[in-house]
Amino acid sequence: MDLSVVDPVALFVGLVAAATPLLFAAIGELVVEKSGVLNLGVEGMMIVGAICGFATAVKTGSPALGFVAGAAGGCVLSLIFGVMTQYLLSNQVATGLALTLFGLGISALIGQPFTGVKSPTVARLEIPVLSEIPLLGRLFFSYDIVIYLGIALVVAVWWFLKFTRRGLVLRAVGENHDAAHSLGYSVVAIRLAAIAFGGACAGLGGAYLSLARVPQWTEGMTAGAGWIALAIVVFSAWRPWRVLLGAWLFGGVTILQLNLQASGFLSWLQSVGIPAQAQYLSMTPYLITIAVLVVISADGSKARSNAPASLGRTFTGSG
């Protein structure tokens, strides 16, 4: 095992890039859940955003238009969920799961002509002077503009929910929609706006996956990222800054297991008599997801105190 091949700076840079699709999807879902709605269709919206963004970028040659199309694709799919749950009053859990299955299916159909095609590259944002600083330039100023937009979005959501009147109204709808309705607020319109925002964010995360993180289209390429994003929202206790930390944690686990494979970690395990395969390390992000959810759900009272009242029972399993 040769750990010298693991570059800590490259590890951090890769961590941030790997976390960005999760960050967009999770921060969008946080806003949705703050309004009192649980949308389990994040995976479906991400994969639709991935193919919409990739196809548009390939056809137009513009990654920027690809990101716009990815956000639009996720938004349209989320509005289907919104209409069904808010107007037709379908079950949120069943509708969200159906949305994921639909997204996976329609993306596979649309993406058939684009398998193996290379997308236009997303250029790294060059910041004069700052990008040239030794070490710090690589750590903080060596990313594309979408990564910076993701961090800015976390700040904007935090500010919106904490310091604006509309953010207060959104949280009030999530806590007690009957009281919000009695004060004259349109609960359905507010929730639809939150659902559309969450869908656009998920689509943007999917587009980043296919245009920057892995610049190609592969069927099912989200590989459970939407479910991890849902876990990050619970892990964050519905707080925007914790969403950023959670995305970096899960992104870090993904990049770390890839670096461990490159360092010969698996061969070292086998040399000491421990059977190991690459698939075991690839399972790590999902095992961490399960462990986090188990630990959080163990303290039901704490989870209820942080979750929007409309969702408290969903995440704690209380009757």
N, C-alpha and C positions, 0 to 999 in steps of 0.2 A: 504493500500500500504506500503510495507516494502522495502525501498531502501537500507537497510543494507545488503541485499542479493547480491547486485551488488558490486563485487570486482573490483575496478579500474584497478588493475594490470592484473587480469584475462581478463578484458574487453579489455585492450590494446593488450594482447597476442592473444586473439581471433580475434581482429580487423586485426592484421597483417596476421594471417592465412587465414581469409576470403578474404583479399585483394589480396592474391598471385595469384589465377587463373585470376583475373581481370588484375593484373599487367602484367603477361606474355602475355595475349591476347592483351592488349592495347599497350604495347611497340612494339610488333610485327606489329600491324596495323599502328602504327606511322611511322615505317620505310617504310611500303608499301605505305602509303599516301605521304610520303616525295618523293617517286619516281614518284608521279603523278597518282597513281592508287587508286581507291576506291573499296575495297573488302568488300561487305556486308555479306560475307559468314562466318564471324567469329564464329557465333553460331554453324554452321554446322561443322566447323573444330574443335571446342572445344569438341563437343559431340562425334565426331569420335575419337579424341585423348583420351577422357575419356574411351571409350569402348576398344580401342586398348591397352591402357595402363593397364586397369583392367584385360582384358583377358590374356595378356602376363604375368602379375605379378602372376595371379592365376595359370596358367599352368606351369610357371618356378619356382615360389616361390621367385622371385627376383624383388623387387620394382624398382631397378635401370634399369633392362631391360624393365620394364613396362613403365618407363618414356621415355626411348629411343623409344619404340614402339609407345607411344602416340605422340611424336614429329614427328616420321616418318609418322604416319597416317594423322596428320594435314598437313604435308608437301605435301604428295601425293595428297590430296584433293585440296590443294591450287594450285598445278601445273596444275590440270584439269582446274581450273579457269584461270590460266595464259595462257595456250595454247589457250583456247577459246577466251579470250579477246585480247591477243597480236598477235596471228597468224591468228585466224579465225575472229577477229575483231567484236566479239559479244558485245552487250551492257553490260557495267560493272555492272550497277545496277541490271538489270534483271538476269544476270549470277550469281551475288552474292546471290540474293534471292533464285535462283534455287539451288545453292550450299548448302544453309542452309536447305532447304526442303529435299534435297537428303541426307545430313548428318544425319538429324533427323530420316529419314526413314531407312537408312542402319544400323545406330547404334542400332535402335530398333530390327532389324532383327538379327544382330550379337549377341546382348546382351541377347536374350531370355534364353539361357542355363545358364546365369550367374546371373540371378535375385535371390537375397537372399543369394548369396555366399559371404563369407568374404574374403577380400584381405589381403595379407601379410602386416604387419604394417611397416610404415616408421619411423625408429628410430630417436629420438631426438639427435642432435649433442652435445655431451658432451665436453665442452671446459674446460680443467683443470684450476682450480682456479677461472676463470671468471664466470663460471656457478654457483659457490658457493657463490658469493657475494650477501649479503642480498639486496633485492629489485632490484638492477641493474642486478643481475644474471637472475632473472625472466623476467625483462623487455627487455633485449637485448641479452641474451645468452641462451635462453630456446627453441630454434626452431630447426627444421630439416634443413638439408643442402640445400634443394630446396629453402627455403625462402631466405637464404643468397645468393644463386645463382641468384634469382630474382632481388635483390637489386644490385648485381654486374653487372647484365645484363643492368640495367638502366644506371649505370656508363659507361659501355662499349659502349652503343649506343650513349650516350651523347658525349663521347670522339671521337667516330668514325665520327659522323656527324659534329662535330665542329673543329676537329684538324687533320683529315686525308684527303689525296687527294681523296681517293675513296668515302669518305663521301661527299666531295665537289661535285664530279661528280654526285653522287646520287641526291643531292639537285638540281644540275643544270638540270638534266633530269626532275625533278618534276616541276621546274620553267619554262623551255622552252625546250621541247624535240627537236624541230627543230634546235635550236642553238647547242645543245649538239651533235646532229647527224652531223651537218656541221663541227664540230671539230673532227669527226672521232670516236665518242663513239657509241657503239652498244646499242641503247636505249632499244630494246626488251630484250637483254640479261641481262642488268642491272635491268630492271623491273622484269624479271622472277626470278632473284636472290633475289630481295626484297620480292616478293610474296612468294617464297619458305621459306624465313626466317620468314615472318609473319605467315605462316601456321604452321611451326614447333613450334613457340612460342605459338600459339593458342592451338595446340595439347598438348603441355607441360602443359599449364594451365588447360586443360580438364583432363589430366592424374592426376594432383595434386588434382583436385576436387574428382576424384573417388578413389584415392589411399591414400590420407592424410586428406583432408578436410572432406569428408564424405566417409569413407572407405568401400564402397559398390557400386554396380551398380543398378541404377534405371533409367528406361526409361525417357528421357527428363530431366535428373537431372541438366543440365546447367541452366534451368529455366530462360532464358533471359540474362544470364551473358555475352554472346557475344554482345548483343545490348548495355548493360551497358558499355562494353569495348569500343565500338565505340563512345559512348557519352563521355567517359573519354578522348579520343584522342582530341575531339573538345574542351572539358573543359580545357584541358592542353595547348591549343593554339599550339599544335604540338611541345611541349618542353618536353624532357624526364623527367626532375625533377618534372614537374607538373603532369606527368603521375603517378609518385609514390604517390604524395600527393592526386591526384584524386582517385586512387585505395584505398588508406587508408580511404578517406572520405566515399566512397560508401561501403567499407567493414565495416567501423565503424557504418554506419547507419543500416546495416544488423544485426550486433551483438547487437547493442543497442536495437533494437526492440525485439530481443529474450530475452534480459535481462529484459526489461520492462514487458514482458509477465510473466516472472518468479517472478517478484516483486509484482505481483497483481495489476498492473497499470490498466488493463481492468476492474477488479472488482471495483476499486476506481472510475473510470469514470462512471460505471453503478450506483454506490451508490449516485453520485451527479446528476443523471438524464440524463447522456449522454449515448445514446446507443452505445455500442462498442463491437466488436468481434475481434478475433485474426487475421482474414483476413485483417482487416483494417490496423493493424500494419505491416503485411506482404507486403502490397502494398507500404510501405514507400520508399524503394529503387527505385522503378519504378517512383513514383511521384517525387522524387528528381531528377531523370534522366530527366524527362520531363521539370521540372522547370529550370534546368540548361541549357538545350538546348534552351528554350524560351528566357531566359535572354541573352544568348550569341548571338542568332540570332537577337535580338533586335538592336544590334549595328553592322550592316552589314559592315561598313567601317573598324572597328577594326578586325572583323573576316577575311576579305579579306587580310588585311595587314599581318596576321600571317599564314594564310593557304598557302600551295604551290599553285602557280599560276594556275596550271592545275586543282585544285580542288576548287578554290575560289568561283566560281559561284555555285558549288554544295552545299556548306554549307551556302551560304548567300541568295540563291534564286534570285540573281540578274540576269537580262537578258543579 
